[in-house]
């Protein structure tokens, strides 16, 4: 029988709320008449590789936890053992919800090696788990963006309430959790911080009198550090929004068709 269901993965930091979201999605989908089943990785207590992971992260098996690739292989073998169960669930249900999957293995070990999303360990994890082990590719992946501090507080509170869910070496490593935290894509940051450029005039200024006001007062201390009115004589005023570097540099320079506008970023009190 071919694959009929949809594979949905919930990812995020420890304490991000993956279990809560999985339970909520399961209830909501069932209310709409869909058949849903869930799985959680690692499968502690059900797979020997997952048990070795837990033991290593709590100080057992010598320096096994220090081996990035060794731990990644154990995580991958745990999912390899569940491959047939995942495929069977996809044949029998409309939606299969997974709490952690291949992306967690790639993210944590890339963070341990201080590599980016295009680093060699991320490619290696995909080749191992997807290409070699034949794990199903998710249809949808939900990444929960939660501040590191909030996730850490939740993990500590969970540990106090349930002694069986003590934090392991990865969960208690604040620096590792911070490197694993999802960040806003660079393109989105650039769009949010992009400066609004004033309209470029089609002619050059013939005299000092025609030059922009901000250009005539270049280098003077202004009260507004990030917005300066550029009003050519006889023309409409335009607002000059300084680029983001203006807030950090001592002097921000903006070239405006033959006239250089220099605005000090420190405001006058």
C-alpha positions as CSV (number, residue, x, y, z in Angstrom):
1,X,0.0,0.0,0.0
2,X,1.3,3.4,-0.9
3,X,1.9,6.2,1.5
4,X,-1.4,8.0,2.3
5,X,-1.0,10.0,5.5
6,X,1.0,13.2,6.1
7,X,4.1,13.3,8.2
8,X,4.2,16.3,10.4
9,X,7.2,17.1,12.7
10,X,7.3,19.4,15.7
11,X,10.8,20.8,16.4
12,X,12.2,23.2,19.0
13,X,14.4,23.7,22.0
14,X,13.9,21.6,25.2
15,X,11.1,23.3,27.0
16,X,9.8,25.0,23.9
17,X,6.4,23.3,24.2
18,X,6.6,20.6,21.6
19,X,4.6,18.1,23.7
20,X,1.9,20.6,24.4
21,X,1.6,21.6,20.8
22,X,1.5,17.9,19.7
23,X,-1.3,17.1,22.1
24,X,-3.3,20.2,21.0
25,X,-2.8,19.4,17.3
26,X,-3.9,15.8,17.9
27,X,-7.1,16.8,19.7
28,X,-7.9,19.5,17.0
29,X,-7.3,17.1,14.1
30,X,-9.4,14.4,15.7
31,X,-12.3,16.9,16.2
32,X,-12.2,17.4,12.5
33,X,-12.5,13.7,11.8
34,X,-8.8,12.9,11.0
35,X,-7.1,9.8,12.3
36,X,-3.9,10.8,14.1
37,X,-1.1,9.0,15.8
38,X,2.0,10.4,17.5
39,X,5.6,9.3,18.2
40,X,8.4,10.9,20.3
41,X,12.1,10.7,19.7
42,X,14.4,9.6,21.3
43,X,12.3,6.5,22.2
44,X,13.6,6.1,25.7
45,X,12.7,2.7,27.3
46,X,11.8,1.2,23.9
47,X,15.0,1.2,21.9
48,X,18.5,0.2,23.0
49,X,20.1,3.0,21.0
50,X,17.9,5.6,22.7
51,X,18.7,4.1,26.1
52,X,22.4,4.4,25.3
53,X,21.9,8.0,24.5
54,X,20.2,8.8,27.8
55,X,22.8,6.9,29.8
56,X,25.7,8.7,28.0
57,X,24.0,12.1,28.5
58,X,23.9,11.4,32.3
59,X,27.6,10.5,32.5
60,X,27.7,6.8,31.7
61,X,29.8,5.0,29.0
62,X,33.0,7.1,29.5
63,X,33.5,9.8,26.9
64,X,30.7,8.7,24.5
65,X,28.7,11.9,25.1
66,X,31.8,13.9,23.9
67,X,31.7,12.2,20.5
68,X,29.6,14.3,18.1
69,X,29.3,11.7,15.4
70,X,29.0,8.8,17.8
71,X,26.0,10.4,19.5
72,X,24.5,11.4,16.1
73,X,24.7,7.8,15.0
74,X,22.9,6.6,18.1
75,X,20.1,9.1,17.5
76,X,19.9,8.0,13.9
77,X,19.8,4.3,14.7
78,X,16.9,4.9,17.1
79,X,14.9,6.4,14.3
80,X,16.1,3.6,11.9
81,X,14.5,1.1,14.2
82,X,11.2,3.0,14.0
83,X,11.2,3.4,10.2
84,X,8.8,0.6,9.5
85,X,6.5,1.8,12.3
86,X,6.4,5.2,10.8
87,X,5.6,3.9,7.3
88,X,2.9,1.6,8.7
89,X,1.4,4.6,10.6
90,X,1.4,6.7,7.4
91,X,-0.5,3.9,5.7
92,X,-3.1,3.6,8.4
93,X,-3.6,7.3,9.5
94,X,-4.3,10.6,8.0
95,X,-1.6,12.4,10.1
96,X,1.5,11.2,11.9
97,X,2.8,13.7,14.4
98,X,6.5,13.4,15.5
99,X,8.0,15.1,18.5
100,X,11.6,15.6,17.1
101,X,13.0,14.0,14.1
102,X,16.0,14.2,11.8
103,X,16.3,18.0,12.0
104,X,17.0,17.8,15.8
105,X,20.0,15.5,15.1
106,X,21.4,17.9,12.6
107,X,20.7,21.1,14.6
108,X,22.2,19.9,17.9
109,X,25.4,18.4,16.5
110,X,25.9,21.3,14.1
111,X,25.6,23.6,17.2
112,X,28.1,21.4,19.1
113,X,30.6,21.8,16.2
114,X,29.7,25.5,15.7
115,X,28.6,24.9,12.1
116,X,25.8,26.6,10.2
117,X,22.8,25.0,8.5
118,X,25.0,24.4,5.4
119,X,27.8,22.8,7.3
120,X,29.2,19.3,6.6
121,X,27.5,17.6,9.6
122,X,24.0,18.7,8.5
123,X,24.6,17.1,5.0
124,X,26.1,14.0,6.7
125,X,23.0,13.6,8.9
126,X,20.7,13.8,5.9
127,X,22.7,11.4,3.9
128,X,22.8,9.0,6.8
129,X,19.2,9.1,7.9
130,X,17.3,9.9,4.8
131,X,19.4,8.5,2.0
132,X,21.0,5.5,3.7
133,X,18.5,4.5,6.4
134,X,15.5,5.4,4.2
135,X,13.5,7.4,6.7
136,X,10.4,9.1,5.3
137,X,10.8,12.8,4.5
138,X,8.4,15.0,6.5
139,X,5.6,16.8,4.6
140,X,5.6,19.6,7.2
141,X,8.0,20.7,9.9
142,X,6.8,23.1,12.6
143,X,9.7,25.0,14.4
144,X,8.7,26.6,17.7
145,X,10.6,29.9,18.3
146,X,10.8,30.4,22.0
147,X,13.4,32.6,23.8
148,X,16.2,30.5,25.3
149,X,15.5,31.9,28.8
150,X,11.8,30.9,28.6
151,X,12.6,27.4,27.4
152,X,15.2,26.9,30.1
153,X,12.8,28.1,32.9
154,X,10.2,25.6,31.6
155,X,12.7,22.8,31.5
156,X,13.8,23.5,35.1
157,X,10.2,23.7,36.3
158,X,9.4,20.4,34.5
159,X,12.4,18.8,36.3
160,X,11.1,19.9,39.7
161,X,7.6,18.6,39.1
162,X,8.7,15.3,37.5
163,X,11.9,13.7,38.9
164,X,11.9,11.1,36.1
165,X,12.5,13.9,33.6
166,X,15.8,15.3,34.9
167,X,17.7,17.4,32.4
168,X,20.6,15.7,30.6
169,X,24.0,17.2,29.5
170,X,22.5,18.7,26.4
171,X,19.4,20.2,28.1
172,X,21.5,21.8,30.9
173,X,24.1,23.3,28.6
174,X,22.8,26.9,28.2
175,X,25.4,27.8,25.6
176,X,24.5,24.8,23.5
177,X,20.8,25.6,23.7
178,X,21.5,29.2,22.7
179,X,23.4,28.1,19.6
180,X,20.5,25.7,18.7
181,X,17.9,28.4,19.1
182,X,16.1,29.3,15.8
183,X,17.0,32.7,14.4
184,X,15.1,34.9,12.1
185,X,16.3,34.4,8.5
186,X,18.9,36.9,7.4
187,X,16.7,38.1,4.5
188,X,13.9,38.9,6.9
189,X,16.2,40.8,9.2
190,X,17.5,42.8,6.2
191,X,13.9,43.6,5.2
192,X,13.1,44.8,8.7
193,X,16.2,47.0,9.0
194,X,16.6,48.3,5.5
195,X,17.0,52.0,5.4
196,X,14.5,54.2,3.6
197,X,16.5,56.1,1.0
198,X,15.4,59.6,0.0
199,X,14.5,60.1,-3.6
200,X,17.6,60.9,-5.7
201,X,17.3,64.2,-7.6
202,X,17.8,64.1,-11.3
203,X,20.0,67.3,-11.4
204,X,23.1,68.3,-9.5
205,X,22.9,71.2,-7.1
206,X,24.3,74.4,-8.9
207,X,25.0,76.4,-5.8
208,X,25.4,76.1,-2.0
209,X,22.0,77.6,-1.6
210,X,20.3,74.8,-3.5
211,X,22.1,72.0,-1.6
212,X,20.1,69.9,0.9
213,X,19.8,71.3,4.3
214,X,21.5,68.3,5.9
215,X,24.4,68.5,3.5
216,X,24.9,72.2,4.3
217,X,25.1,71.4,8.0
218,X,27.3,68.3,7.5
219,X,29.2,67.4,10.6
220,X,27.1,69.4,13.0
221,X,25.6,67.8,16.0
222,X,21.9,67.2,15.6
223,X,19.2,66.3,18.1
224,X,17.8,63.4,16.1
225,X,20.4,60.7,15.4
226,X,18.4,58.5,13.1
227,X,16.1,60.9,11.2
228,X,17.3,64.1,9.4
229,X,15.1,66.2,7.2
230,X,16.6,66.7,3.8
231,X,14.6,69.6,2.1
232,X,16.0,70.9,-1.2
233,X,15.1,74.5,-1.9
234,X,11.8,74.6,-3.6
235,X,11.3,70.8,-3.3
236,X,9.4,68.4,-1.2
237,X,11.0,67.4,2.1
238,X,12.3,63.8,2.4
239,X,13.1,61.9,5.5
240,X,16.6,60.4,5.7
241,X,16.6,57.2,7.8
242,X,20.1,56.3,8.8
243,X,21.3,52.8,8.1
244,X,21.5,50.4,11.1
245,X,25.3,51.0,11.5
246,X,24.5,54.6,12.5
247,X,23.3,53.5,15.9
248,X,26.7,51.9,16.6
249,X,29.2,54.1,14.7
250,X,30.3,57.5,15.9
251,X,29.6,59.1,12.6
252,X,27.3,58.1,9.8
253,X,27.9,59.4,6.3
254,X,25.4,59.4,3.5
255,X,26.3,60.4,0.0
256,X,23.5,62.2,-1.8
257,X,24.3,63.1,-5.4
258,X,27.4,65.3,-5.0
259,X,26.6,66.4,-1.5
260,X,27.8,64.3,1.5
261,X,25.5,64.3,4.5
262,X,27.3,63.6,7.8
263,X,25.1,63.0,10.9
264,X,26.5,62.2,14.3
265,X,24.7,59.2,15.7
266,X,25.0,60.4,19.3
267,X,22.0,62.7,20.2
268,X,22.4,66.0,22.0
269,X,20.7,66.0,25.4
